[in-house]
Amino acid sequence: MNVIQLHQVSKTYTHYTHGVDRLLELIAYRTRHQSFIALHPLDLTIYYGQVVGIIGDNGAGKSTLLKLIAGTLRPDRGGRCEVSGRVAALLELGGGFHPEMTGRENVYLSGTMMGLSLAEINHLYDRIVDFSGIANFMDQPVKTYSSGMFVRLAFSVATCIEPDILIIDEALSVGDGAFARRSFNRIMQFKQAGKTILFCSHALYQVEAICDRVIWLEQGQVKQDGLPSRVVSAYTEAISLANKTLLPTSTSIPSPMKPVEGTAHFTDIKVSIDGITGHQLEALSLESELSLTIAFTSDLNLPIPSIGLLVTQVDGRVITSAGTQHDGLIIERNLQGKAKVRVQFPKLALLKGEYWIDVYLLCENAIHVYDKATNIAQIQVHQRGLEQGVVSLPRRWAQV
């Protein structure tokens, strides 16, 4: 069943240098504005229960598309946007909130705008406040809220009303780690319940993990629309080609931290080649051993986290990855919530070139990121032979 149907929907913004230019344009019948096409005419169908990722560079038209679907923007003349069901949208920070009103008043205002009756809002109010975790601030004007508090309350309102369609546009990147974890749990519950979700994020790993369809927008047009693995890979390839002249900046190893309620953090990461530890290392292809020792601390009330790592080239292109969740390692923590693991790559299969390592501390499902250490080590790989490419695949030759 179609839940969202767009037919020739587009959006063009006009800009006037001076306020009087709008009046002069009407009087003189002469254009005095500049036009910007944020979204070219497109046809789009989204089906009930789909989780659709929206990706693209800044200015590609992602937020414009989501606002059109949410109904906060009107399409240009000739476009038609049909949406079936109750929509809840987290579009921009504090969007829909009146800054002079209290958190409590904004809950009732937002609920009313979403079509709820006063009795329904009364029934949901305690659940909304409890999930947001800001009960002590509900009677204060939201203009006094931090960005994280804005997100907490907005997300709580959007998800506690049980919408048919949930739209999220980068808002969760502002929240703290513990709340972000709970938010992703809530999103996964919506997915399991068969709700329709539109998820816009620059976190491509999460897009690929959560979504079953991805739309890539470029300059206001649909570049690709299809399976997450294909679209995300194509987008990543395009980014790599565009940024291949940019060099990454090394990230220092995180300092030891005590467990923080509702989250987890790295305490130490060591990268070694043939027993030599450092941040700039050299290796010999098919002979050297790469080893990573990773320590972290976590809230014992959380499920045991998982660890993932990426090996990338200097332009950011991902060469390979590994993870405890994928490989079936169940990490054990001590009574303080601390744990340490080691992963080894004997006879390193990388061919000559410069590589970087990123390490991620993830939830038990390897979706939500608690902590990350990007470009933690630079490895210069040398080789004896003349093989070409980035890896040496195991093989067996035989005459037939």
Sequence and secondary structure as in RCSB ss.txt:
>XXXX:A:sequence
MNVIQLHQVSKTYTHYTHGVDRLLELIAYRTRHQSFIALHPLDLTIYYGQVVGIIGDNGAGKSTLLKLIAGTLRP
DRGGRCEVSGRVAALLELGGGFHPEMTGRENVYLSGTMMGLSLAEINHLYDRIVDFSGIANFMDQPVKTYSSGMF
VRLAFSVATCIEPDILIIDEALSVGDGAFARRSFNRIMQFKQAGKTILFCSHALYQVEAICDRVIWLEQGQVKQD
GLPSRVVSAYTEAISLANKTLLPTSTSIPSPMKPVEGTAHFTDIKVSIDGITGHQLEALSLESELSLTIAFTSDL
NLPIPSIGLLVTQVDGRVITSAGTQHDGLIIERNLQGKAKVRVQFPKLALLKGEYWIDVYLLCENAIHVYDKATN
IAQIQVHQRGLEQGVVSLPRRWAQV
>XXXX:A:secstr
 EEEEEEEEEEEEEE SSTHHHHHHHHHT    EEEEEEEEEEEEEETT EEEEE  TTSSHHHHHHHHHTSS  
 TT EEEE S EEEE STTTT  TTSBHHHHHHHHHHHTT  HHHHHHHHHHHHHHHT GGGTTSBGGG  HHHH
HHHHHHHHHHT  SEEEEESGGGGS HHHHHHHHHHHHHHHHTT EEEEE S HHHHHHH SEEEEEETTEEEEE
E HHHHHHHHHHHHHHHTTT               TT EEEEEEEEEETTEE SEEEEETTT  EEEEEEEEE T
TS   EEEEEEEETTS EEEEEEHHHHT      TTSEEEEEEEESS  B SEEEEEEEEEE TTS SEEEEEEE
EEEEEEE SS   SSB         
